[in-house]
Amino acid sequence: MSFSDHSKSFAYPVLVADIGGTNARFALVDHANAPTRMCGKTATAGHSDISSAVRQVVLPETEIKPRTAIIAVAGPVTGDAIPLTNAAWVIEPLKMIADLGLDEVIVLNDFEAQALALPGYSGTDVEQVGKGAVRKDSAKFVLGPGTGLGAAAMIFASDTWVPVPGEGGHVELGPVTREDMDIWPHIEQVGGRIGAEQLLSGTGLPRLARAVAVWMNAERRFETPASITQAADGNDPIAVKTLEVFARCLGRVAGDFALTVLARGGVYLTGGITPRITRFLTDDGFRAAFEAKAPHETLMAKIPTFIVRHPDPALEGLASFARSPDTFAVDMHGRQWTSGRVAATG
Ligand SMILES: Nc1ncnc2c1ncn2[C@@H]1O[C@H](COP(=O)(O)OP(=O)(O)OP(=O)(O)O)[C@@H](O)[C@H]1O
């Protein structure tokens, strides 16, 4: 396995890109000490491929063409043609190098990118939920309910931050309270089970609402996550109960990850749903479930939890990596392409 050994720095300017199912977001890092220059976002559906989006959105913003591109995609990075999970683009690093005159392209997982941002957050980037304090140079974890449930750890070892992406969003999610026991039999199973992402995501939220409605003997049906958060704003009892259960399940799963890596550096919540349900995350149900890990309640009470308020967490993480690659150990195996060869480390 090859890790980033950037005692060399990247060739600047570095283009950083967060390619989601719906939107692509771009920014430029002009040199190691430069602030991130945001270039805005564009709908992936509005462009035939990433090169065309870069030409329209990024190149008009800069006099010096980017020489390196570091890209985050939702989904695994496999081979020289990387399809996106929820969009038509296929990321082809060698084609990007040819189209845009780049020296190097690196493709990372989107939650690995979000993990890279964690050590640098300060001030209004994050809002703490509950008590606890960040212990310096200790493991962190990021968990993001969005279209799916993204998850990654950030481990501190040998004076280096090591992002560890994975499929943590698919861990088991069982009932704990009496109320859970009553609701769980009404939750539709997927693949013979109820995994965390099956509830704690955009598709999961309506699934949970359906089960809550059946349990409450109500006819009400919600088709979209937005319809549930909007109904909860109007104090609809099914929507409110759904989000209470959602928040405490998120706290439980966040607590499990905190225990797994001993995340004394904090657990951070991102994803498209988090900012829409802050009322339910800050009303104590989330934090109480996070801490209820007997026999480790005392340990858990010391671990802080945060809502990430930074608007572009993945871009921020890639920009941190672009500025100081030697701060991080990023696995480059099969994910780095250079202009000098066909497939760099694959
Ligand atoms: N007002 C809302 N209330 C609740 N959920 C919402 C609301 N608006 C959007 N969502 C949900 O948030 C999810 C999108 O989250 P997120 O932006 O993290 O996903 P993504 O795949 O990274 O998106 P993108 O492709 O835009 O980067 C979708 O499931 C969407 O339904």
The ligand as an SDF file (V2000), in Angstrom:
LIG
                    3D

 31 33  0  0  0  0  0  0  0  0999 V2000
  -35.5620   20.4890    3.9240 N   0  0  0  0  0  0  0  0  0  0  0  0
  -35.0900   19.2490    4.0400 C   0  0  0  0  0  0  0  0  0  0  0  0
  -35.3840   18.4960    5.1260 N   0  0  0  0  0  0  0  0  0  0  0  0
  -34.9010   17.2360    5.2410 C   0  0  0  0  0  0  0  0  0  0  0  0
  -34.1060   16.6500    4.3590 N   0  0  0  0  0  0  0  0  0  0  0  0
  -33.7760   17.3410    3.2590 C   0  0  0  0  0  0  0  0  0  0  0  0
  -34.2460   18.6660    3.0390 C   0  0  0  0  0  0  0  0  0  0  0  0
  -33.7450   19.0870    1.8540 N   0  0  0  0  0  0  0  0  0  0  0  0
  -32.9920   18.0820    1.3580 C   0  0  0  0  0  0  0  0  0  0  0  0
  -33.0140   17.0370    2.2020 N   0  0  0  0  0  0  0  0  0  0  0  0
  -32.4100   15.7260    1.9960 C   0  0  0  0  0  0  0  0  0  0  0  0
  -30.9920   15.7860    2.1400 O   0  0  0  0  0  0  0  0  0  0  0  0
  -30.4370   14.7420    1.3340 C   0  0  0  0  0  0  0  0  0  0  0  0
  -29.2400   15.2920    0.5520 C   0  0  0  0  0  0  0  0  0  0  0  0
  -28.1850   15.3870    1.4470 O   0  0  0  0  0  0  0  0  0  0  0  0
  -26.7040   15.7500    0.9560 P   0  0  0  0  0  0  0  0  0  0  0  0
  -26.7440   17.1420    0.3950 O   0  0  0  0  0  0  0  0  0  0  0  0
  -25.7930   15.4820    2.0870 O   0  0  0  0  0  0  0  0  0  0  0  0
  -26.5220   14.6580   -0.1790 O   0  0  0  0  0  0  0  0  0  0  0  0
  -25.4910   14.5760   -1.3650 P   0  0  0  0  0  0  0  0  0  0  0  0
  -25.7600   13.3090   -2.0980 O   0  0  0  0  0  0  0  0  0  0  0  0
  -24.1100   14.8340   -0.8730 O   0  0  0  0  0  0  0  0  0  0  0  0
  -26.0080   15.7810   -2.2400 O   0  0  0  0  0  0  0  0  0  0  0  0
  -25.2790   16.6100   -3.3820 P   0  0  0  0  0  0  0  0  0  0  0  0
  -25.3300   15.7450   -4.5820 O   0  0  0  0  0  0  0  0  0  0  0  0
  -26.1780   17.8180   -3.5100 O   0  0  0  0  0  0  0  0  0  0  0  0
  -23.8880   16.9270   -2.8980 O   0  0  0  0  0  0  0  0  0  0  0  0
  -31.5220   14.2240    0.4150 C   0  0  0  0  0  0  0  0  0  0  0  0
  -31.9940   12.9680    0.8680 O   0  0  0  0  0  0  0  0  0  0  0  0
  -32.6240   15.2500    0.5790 C   0  0  0  0  0  0  0  0  0  0  0  0
  -33.9110   14.6910    0.4570 O   0  0  0  0  0  0  0  0  0  0  0  0
  1  2  1  0
  2  3  1  0
  2  7  2  0
  3  4  2  0
  4  5  1  0
  5  6  2  0
  6  7  1  0
  6 10  1  0
  7  8  1  0
  8  9  2  0
  9 10  1  0
 10 11  1  0
 11 12  1  0
 11 30  1  0
 12 13  1  0
 13 14  1  0
 13 28  1  0
 14 15  1  0
 15 16  1  0
 16 17  2  0
 16 18  1  0
 16 19  1  0
 19 20  1  0
 20 21  2  0
 20 22  1  0
 20 23  1  0
 23 24  1  0
 24 25  2  0
 24 26  1  0
 24 27  1  0
 28 29  1  0
 28 30  1  0
 30 31  1  0
M  END
$$$$
